[in-house]
Amino acid sequence: APPPIPPLLVSGGPGSGKSLLLSKWIELQQKNSPNTLILYHFVGRPLSTSSEPVLLIKRLTVKLLQHFWSISGLSMDPCKILEEFPRWLERLSARHQGNIIIIIDSIDRIQQVERHMKWLIDPLPVNVRVIVSVNVETCPQAWRLWPTLHLDPLYPRDVKAVIAAECQSVGIKLTKEQEKKLERHCRSASTCNALYVTLLAKMIAKAAWSTDRALEQCCGCLDTVSLYRLGLRLLHDSLSTETDQHILREVVCLVCVSHNGVSESELLQLLPGLDWPVLAALLHRLQDLCAVTFGCGLVKFRHLQAWEAVRLEYIDGELGSSVHREKLIHYFSQQLSQDRVTWRVADELPWLLEQQEEKAKLHKSLLNLFVSQNLYKRGHFSELLAYWQYVGKDKSSMASEYFASLKEYGKSCESQDSMTRLASLYETLGRFLKDLGLLSQAVAPLQRSLEIRETALDPDHPSVAQSLHQLAGVYVQWKKFGNAEQLYKQALEISENAYGPEHPRVARELDSLAMLYQKQNKYEQAEKLRKRSLKIRQKTARQKGNMYGFTFLRRRALQLEELTLGSDSADNAKTLNELGVLYYLQNNLEAAKVFLTRSLEMRQRVLGPEHPDCAQSLNNLAALHSERREYELAEELYESALDIRRRALSPDHPSLAYTVKHLAMLYKRRGRLEKAVPLYELAVEIREKSFGPKHPSVATALVNLAVLYCQLKQHGKALPMYERALKVYEDSLGRSHPRVGETLKNLAVLSYEEGDFEKAAELYKRAMEIRETEPSLVCGKAPSRHSSSGDTFSLKNTLPSPHLDLGHR
């Protein structure tokens, strides 16, 4: 396999057809390569929900985890969602037999894109490819070195073909003179892009007046926005009454100032004089103009240029926007009720109030508990926090206000239904505070939710098990394992009584209890619970008939077992290895060990002990023993695999880099820092050969090595590593990039420890200046002494879940 490669950049001007190209390519790829997992996201206009980085990464992570039948372990903390995505990608890509392709369209519209998409500049797993599209004018400088597919403007013959086809569809044939006029007009970059030409063709074909006049008017528009403005004026003038013209203006203006669009039913209620036939006809004509489209039941603009045209044509600056926002605010405020909030109200009202800079009203809307619950439960965690930051409240103040508001709401709750809603609100608040890391404040609302449910429902009701489960989760994070164990056991007992011993809810409690035992090093008890949970999930999946997962694995396993009955051969050894991997994925580690060991022995007999395939088997066995916490044996196997790969493979081969990385982390996990040093040094060499000495990923490896030197108190060796990393980051990413700030902070700590306090203060000041220029995402990170970047680890020694080597060579 080739070494990891950076993302593919699809660039072009506005309207050049990037989104259409990607959507068509995805459609063909899904049809022709069913084993390829494609994750994609199309960003809409700036400041829409689709451009929110945390929601984007969470969506991709959930899709990735769902493909592997579980979303357990997914954090709700925005900082952690962004931080953990590369780890999930690396971990799960090792399990996937095919390729994984991630596609993000219009990535440059994402809020603070360089800050939140830092994982793009690090090496990707060998079977993962990322494709992103950008406007050539707004592409971040650091990305311009990536492999690029640039969409050029249309050639004259293509322009002619597009316009002729559209005219032919309505029975119009252009004269030679008209064709020449169009050819002369469509020669600049702004008049021969795909969107401009398509819109031009539609306007000429649908002109109710003479073609010559239509050509004359269209040729006066020198870019797509002005052409859209002409189309809107022509549509406006074609409407027969002033009322219809007013409705057109109101419809497009309301869509323009909304957060994510407006539904047809909302438009009918917002505009009293509007009836359904008129709205349907109007939207149909706007669709013909390529101005609007429908998504999630909402009317929204099809292209950013259409949104800009409406803003310029109908909205008189900020005052005009404010007037139409107020109409939406009034409408959605009326939709609020004490006990019910729709997703539309939660999506639009707080955002509109923020745009209007009405902090008091926004604060009041956030204290409507059902608004906040709606946002939180649908994953808009970072958005909710950003609103609270905007009104000037920190996390603790926010928690206190929510708790006080809940107490006040509770005074009016008397019926069982209202008490059930109250319990749900308390639980949501507790989970929210837990995700924020406010563990001590999270206990009280979760405990209150438990008490209400036990009283209002029944001590054995399934909802009580839900409260017990959430409260136990807080105690686990708090490291109060005894309390957590008792609560998990109660939740398990209630779930078994309510649902039966083979229900997915029971499996969830078993998994949670198993994880708790694992944290306490009670591996035998944890394994028993995991096996029982696995049997429940397998049976449930079979019953649902949704067995892309385990049925596929079972059939494949049977086929592979039949193949292994033959004599020793390289193919049979490969089959044994695949079967071992399949058992590993089912958490059947004993069976996995048997087949992986047989694969290794057969490869040693057939291919010789120094063959790279033997290194693959050794690597997989090492990963398996790491999973079982048999670190000494895992270390021995990794070392053997590394020895073979060093002799057999090129110095920049991804398989060699893979073994180096995991053996180094294992050394670090076991406190054998001296043995880890040469491997981290080798990691620097590998990245230099793969990407060149001035690539940001080389700087990341240098920082990791410097952190290790600092742990060994070898500050003299750490200093040049940090300084070189700093120069690479500054040259490749710019002097104000967050990674420059991180490296400056590390250098400041090092200078302080060396007694050079003046230099430390100077470096730290510059690091803080960089940090202050970045708007805070939603929550801060506790400062550490020396921190590493990207896909590596800081002074806190952690060992990620091991990955199996699936044979990418």
Secondary structure by P-SEA (a helix, b strand, c coil): cccccccccccccccccaaaaaaaaaaaaaaccccbbbbbbbbcccccccccaaaaaaaaaaaaaaaacccccccccaaaaaaaaaaaaaaaaaaccbbbbbbbcccccccccccccccccccccccbbbbbbbcccccccccccccccccccccaaaaaaaaaaaaaaacccccaaaaaaaaaaacccccccaaaaaaaaaaaaaccccaaaaaaaaaacccaaaaaaaaaaaaaaacccaaaaaaaaaaaaaaaaccccccaaaaaaacccccaaaaaaaaaaaaaaccccccccbbbbccaaaaaaaaacccccaaaaaaaaaaaaaaaaaacccccccccccccaaaaaaaacaaaaaaaaaaaaaaaaaaaaacaaaaaaaaaaaacccaaaaaaaaaaaaaaaacccccaaaaaaaaaaaaaaaaaaaaacaaaaaaaaaaaaaaaaaaccccccaaaaaaaaaaaaaaaaacaaaaaaaaaaaaaaaaaaacccccaaaaaaaaaaaaaaaaacaaaaaaaaaaaaaaaaaaaaaaacccccaaaaaaaaaaaaaaacccccaaaaaaaaaaaaaaaaacaaaaaaaaaaaaaaaaaaacccccaaaaaaaaaaaaaaaaacaaaaaaaaaaaaaaaaaaccccccaaaaaaaaaaaaaaaaacccccaaaaaaaaaaaaaaacccccaaaaaaaaaaaaaaaaacaaaaaaaaaaaaaaaaaaccccccaaaaaaaaaaaaaaaaacaaaaaaaaaaaaaaaaaacccccccccccccccccccccccccccccccccccc
